[in-house]
Amino acid sequence: MIDPETTAQLDDEARHILRANDKEGYTVPTKGLYPFQWNWDSALTALGIATYDANRAWQEIEKLLSAQWDNGMVPHIVFWQHEEGYFPGPGEWQSGQTPPTSGITQPPVAATVVRQLASSLPGDHGARVTPMLHALDRWHQWFADARDPDGRGVVAIMHPWESGRDNLPDWDEPLSHVDTSTVGTFLRRDTQIVNEAERPQNHDYDHYMALVQFGRNCQWDVKTIAETCPFWVAEPAMNAILRRAERDLVALALQFNLPEIARRATARLARLGQGFNQLWSDDAQGYVTLNLRHDKKDNRLTSGSWLSLYGGPENDNRAKAHYSTLMEWRRKISFTVPSFDPNDAAFDDIRYWRGPVWAMINWMIATGLAEHGRHDLAEMIANDTAALIAKSGFREYFSPVTGQGGGGKDFSWTAAMWLYWASPTARPKTETP
Ligand code: GLC
């Protein structure tokens, strides 16, 4: 266990990082590598900020939602200020928005965060929360309309970056159908800042840019994207996070007397509840990625598979399968939860989403485990997360094998997850509503 003195030092350091990454109303994930507002980073970071500054935590969400598109989408990056040389920047995305944004979204954790803040912070939040709930309702409706126009009950992503798990091996097969012949040459910025061995490969990046080009060419028209985007994939993390967000939105709408929102969110939730089963794989005994364009399942498990427990109530047999696989993975590596199956040939413990552990995914998995009564497993994950941070600092992610830190340093959501959840000083407070 981490001693009280180290705990106090890490608590201070985490607050210092969040304050240093604060850009007046929003927090950058880390300086240099990610110098703008990122969607789910910002929402999850608000949980950490709330441990010392309630007003500033609310601002984080308000600022993010203020960049919502007219069609309801809340973008994955908001370019609030100019940053020389960032790639791919506003010129590549050409979203036509003010402020400029990317053209895609990210996992909608914001409603869940708003519920956490509203239930844990003192005061009457009605005036502040009501406009947020209207914005969240529009965003969730956008998911239903734009990303599941056929009403099958799972939402699709049109770019790996939409999942927030950028270079997961799950995308390799769906990306192989994306034509990269018109991408041309470009200069990546990420590999100038971070060790190349930890980042996606150039081959992957060509495919990412081809999809950005596709979106730009159709001016991010959701109908064209749904009908013809070569990458159209349903994956368990995005769908589980959206289910959770809809449940939290229903609860908030009832609490703040917005029955129309509660009604719409309940209907969307029912559709997602039925659809999620399409991602179950008997072979893998877990939830997996489904390439909707080619109706092809990837029978490999990822950290996203465990989020079914966070998304909603799980049946006993499937829950048991999750617990035993989790323990089987734990025996293979030293720190849970790896982003990809450590038994698989594609596992790479330090290359971005092909193996490493992320603190905020761990928080979500642990939350789902605790809600299913597995406080022991939730605690194991919290302890592993704390041990990683104590060993390697507030890095972007960590090797599940060695505990070594990777990617960016002084990372906001790692600091936030420490303050809100993994630090020994946070433990008694982390009961979800
Ligand atoms: C990477 C991650 C994504 C995150 C962003 C900023 O792109 O894959 O999930 O939002 O970095 O931290």
Boltz pocket constraint, residues with backbone or C-beta under 6 A from the ligand:
constraints:
  - pocket:
      binder: B
      contacts: [[A, 29], [A, 34], [A, 38], [A, 39], [A, 40], [A, 41], [A, 161], [A, 163], [A, 164], [A, 165], [A, 166]]
      max_distance: 6.0
